[in-house]
Amino acid sequence: AGASGRATRLAGWAVGLARLSGAAEAEVEAIGYGAVLHDVGKIGVPEAILRKADSLSESERAKVDEAAQRWLGLLGQISIDLPISAVLKAAHELAHGLRPGGLEESVLSAAYIVAAANMYVALTSARAHRAAHSQDDAIVMTEQGIRSLPVEILEALRRHAENRAAVP
């Protein structure tokens, strides 16, 4: 799937997790918008870096981080029941093993949802350097990859995966 297909898939998973986690409908909508906008920060990053099979060098990682920071600056002007920029920044930190501090509980919860959905979607998608992981493996890897993932979000991920697998 291309970028738009991935954004749509990520948004579907994030919205599903948000609903199953008991988020208010306004927060579910904001999480969906945030998930769609998640990867736009990669605009301006050379395609060779985005598709690289190996680990990124320090200079390549810096290019990705610079593009993300520019995008977060623009997103800082958007707030749809949740500050989208803060949610996406915290989701990025969670995906890199950090625990963002000083956030309202609703923002942190939304960040966990977006981070979990993003990791799961990435793991269950085939890449140039690897095949897609199974749903079960992706759930385990998501749980291990995001420190302190709240139990209700992990359970929502499991239920959402089961529900989607049941649909022909």
Number of C-alpha atoms within 10 A of each C-alpha: 10 6 11 12 11 18 23 16 18 28 25 17 25 32 25 20 30 28 17 17 20 13 17 11 13 12 21 23 20 20 31 24 17 29 31 21 19 26 18 16 19 18 13 12 17 12 10 9 16 12 11 12 12 8 9 13 10 9 9 16 13 12 17 20 15 16 16 23 15 13 19 21 11 12 18 12 10 14 13 13 15 20 19 26 23 22 28 27 17 25 28 20 17 23 21 13 13 14 15 15 8 8 12 10 9 16 23 21 23 31 28 30 29 31 29 28 28 25 21 25 24 17 21 17 16 13 13 8 10 10 11 15 17 12 17 13 14 20 23 13 15 24 20 12 18 21 15 13 18 15 11 14 22 20 15 20 26 16 15 18 18 13 10 10 10 8 6 4
